[in-house]
Amino acid sequence: MAHPETLIRPRSRVPVVATTGVLVVGGGPAGIAAAVSAARNGAPTVLVERYPYLGGLASGGMVLVLDDMHNDLEISVRGLAMEAIERMHGRGLCVYPPAADRDPAVRATEALWRKWSRWGVFDFHTRTKPHPVIFAAAFDPDGFKQASLDMVREAGVTLRLHSWFQSAIVEDGRAVGVIVETKEGPQAIRAGVVIDATGDLDVAASAGAPFAEGAFIVTTVSRMGGVDTDAAERFQFEEPERFAALDRQAKRLIGGCWQYWWLKTPLPGVVWCNCPHMTGFDGMKVADLTSAEFEGRRRMQALLEFARAHIPGFERAYFVDFAPQTGVRQTRLLEGEYVVTKRDVMDRVHFHDSVCRGRDYYTPYRALLPVGVDQLLVAGRHYSATPQAQKISREIPPCMAMGEAAGIAAALALDSDTPVRSVDVGAIQRQMRAQGADPGDVPADNALVPEAA
């Protein structure tokens, strides 16, 4: 294969447009939580984001169910993730089952399954059916954008949108800022601590931190409007054999999806389609991301035509929108001071330095720390984990908890003039609890506690 032509660009002067205590790169769920947490703990904080909105894959990628935040009956992710949920709920833009419907006596009944399954708020990890209702939240993407803007503004974070990360600034092995591309040209921002919340490990990779490369399915998520969800649900439960046959045909057109290819949203008549699941696309390659948009829309257009012709409730369906961000689940993964394994997640291994939790797994502080680069933290789906572990520990609420812990750690490091890798983990855990979050410092009954810990 011939090498492409290369150009040598002369060095240019880059203006420093801001100097701050904490710089968070990436305004997705983890980055929002990191910035708000750092600012609320007294650190001057700048948040940069490439898109004109906040929320990342939650809003721009339209991943419209917040799950992986329960451990059986216990809500294991609280803090800023729960605050965002309640802010959206207060505006009528978020729906979750009340405590009464999550009661062990009724949560796995057929009646509750019919009531809640099309919201996606059930425990699909269980083998028994109907799956039990759990705490999870279905939300509107613009609701998430507005809640994020409100939280960032109220915390006093300096927000810089339309700023695309270009490169890390590293001096003597220490991350001291980044350069971003903007309509005004390249701009530099300097900071005492940098938090990489890009999702693709852009900052840490640029800074020279070691990483692994993974790949998983990608999705062009969409929403359909004009759907009579009551009629669609009646068809599912009152004509199960015909429903199953048509559902199989629909899934063949999609080419890959979860158990349900459509779920309800807080907007009447609007459903969420977290499909198609497409393999063979690299989330780091322009050509692959472009091709995924064509292929995803092709499959979904075929699905829409089939649904309108054959599925009750979808006769007048139409596309409301496709997500402006491609649903990329895995690319670069940090190889940090500790690499979380699939066995760690599956066995619910508890770590002495756990600073956040997911469904029933724990994340050690060491998994947020790059090797060989100081004053840099990583928070989000690109944290230090094997590809197999990341696939089952990358949901939005745990990533928000990770960001919340990283923000606290950054603020503590600045306040005590301590390197981030030397911050007192106990202080992070205590502050997480003070903020209403669960750092996972106390292992649950079903956790594995190694003897060495």
Secondary structure by P-SEA (a helix, b strand, c coil): ccccbbbbbcbbbbbbcccccbbbccccaaaaaaaaaaaaaccbbbbbbccccccccccccccccccccccccccccccaaaaaaaaaaaaccbbbbccccccccccccaaaaaacccccccccccccccccccbbbbbbaaaaaaaaaaaaaaacccccccbbbcbbbbcccccccbbbbccccbbbbbccbbbcccccaaaaaaaccbbbbbbccccccccccccaaaaaaaaacccaaaaaaaaaaaaaaacccccccbbbcccccbbbbccccccccccccaaaaaaaaaaaaaaaaaaaaaaaaccccccccccccccccccccccbbbbccccccaaaaaacccccccccccccccccccccccccccccccccccccccaaaaaaccccaaaaaaaaaaaaaaaaaaaaccccccccaaaaaaaaaaacccccccccccccccccc
